[in-house]
């Protein structure tokens, strides 16, 4: 989902969402969403979809 789509789902501004995402990345030592996905897979937070 885009930042705007996520913000709309959470009923916050896109700017607020970007701030929250940036804070999470900083706290976890991540650079971007790709690294967040890798982080989540490595820790078993998400699993690959069964095909």
N, C-alpha and C positions, 0 to 999 in steps of 0.2 A: 504494500500500500504506500501511497505517497504521504508526505508529511501532512498535506492538506486533508487527505482522506482520514488519516489517523486523528488529526485534530478535531475534525467534525464528529467522529465517533466518540471522542472523549469530551466533547463540548468545551474545548479550549481554543485559544487562538493558535494559528500556525507558528507564530513567534514563540509562544509559551512551549509548544511541543518541541520546537527545535532546541530550546534551552534545556528542557528535560532530557532529550536524547543526548545532547552534548554532555550534560552532567553525568549521565550513565556511562557513556563512552570513557570519559575522563576517569571516573572512579574505578572502572574495570581495566583501564589501560588499553583501550581499543581505539583504532583509528577511524573505522567506518562500519557500515552495516554488514559488509562482507565479513569482516573480522568478528562482528557480533554473532553472526550465524555460525562461523567456525567455533567460536567459544561455546555456544549453546550445544552444538553437536558433540564436541569433545567432553562436555560435562554431563551428557545424557539429558539435557533439558528438553531437547527436541530430537526426534528420530526421523530418518528418511522415510518418506511415504512408501507404502507397499504398492508395487505395480503389478 
